[in-house]
Amino acid sequence: MQELDYIEVETGSEPTAAVIWLHGLGASGHDFEPVVPELGLPEGAAVRFIFPHAPNLPVTINGGMTMPAWYDIKAMDIDRVVDTDQLMQSADAVGKLIDREIEKGIPAEKIIIAGFSQGGAVAYELGLTYPKRLAGVLALSTYFATAKTIKPSAANAETPISVYHGTFDPMVPESLGVQSVETLKEMGYDPAYQTFPMEHSVCLEEVQDIGRFIRRHAL
């Protein structure tokens, strides 16, 4: 996969932490750009937010239409039949963005990987397999697509994970969020899980909690 294009937003000069935030199917890096001012980060906190754009891929469930996608979804049954190879390629491509941040002077343990829906599935794969300890993983309205194939890194065995889901989500049922949390616990992780009375979206209360997560684990 070619290098990803992305949007970069810095909350201060000389950032000491980074958040790489992945959008969902059919969206773009602009999707979560407006969230930054709503996070309630401390005045003077210098965080670099990176919002990558997914490549354009044909998506089977949408009649083969080409659109921004981290991987193909072949069937929308409860277990989600996805192109795991494409998902892992996307994780590798986003991993190069982490590498770049480390080269620019931000330690891996100050870098958070976040993702919504499809982006969250990539965040699980990357966040749990990256060879250096990360600050945390944020999984929003998503599912653990590679739970059966993932090869976790010992470096991230205790990395903080927060999972968020809407109780009225018609696209990714909350049962998939619950299943992800149960699987993570079976694997030895200690994820936090919160739900909100919303559909397949984000809400202000969730965004504010994400801000607290960033303060707690990356600042």
Sequence and secondary structure as in RCSB ss.txt:
>XXXX:A:sequence
MQELDYIEVETGSEPTAAVIWLHGLGASGHDFEPVVPELGLPEGAAVRFIFPHAPNLPVTINGGMTMPAWYDIKA
MDIDRVVDTDQLMQSADAVGKLIDREIEKGIPAEKIIIAGFSQGGAVAYELGLTYPKRLAGVLALSTYFATAKTI
KPSAANAETPISVYHGTFDPMVPESLGVQSVETLKEMGYDPAYQTFPMEHSVCLEEVQDIGRFIRRHAL
>XXXX:A:secstr
     EEEEESSSS SEEEEEE  TT  GGGGGGGGGGS   TT  EEEEEE   EEEEGGGTTEEEE SS EEE
 STT EE HHHHHHHHHHHHHHHHHHHHTT  GGGEEEEEETHHHHHHHHHHHH SS  SEEEEES   TTTTT 
   GGGTT  EEEEEETT SSS HHHHHHHHHHHHHTT   EEEEES SSS  HHHHHHHHHHHHHHH 
